[in-house]
């Protein structure tokens, strides 16, 4: 019986060690994901700004071409 308890305790100790290691790994991954998320947020913000500018320029260009074709310019 004592031998079985010792074996169970050893297994629990190994499980605990594994979980501590995995917690550290997951924390590192979480930190990396946060960094990627921050960079992606910056890229998305820039893309939205560039899209707005491009859309505005296209609207002006279409208006000019339309006015030119109808003879209003």
Secondary structure, DSSP 8 states (H G I E B T S, - for coil): -HHHHHHHHHHHHHHHHHHHHHHHHHHHHHHHHHHHHHHHHHHHHHHHHHHHHHHHHHHHHHHHHHHHHHT--
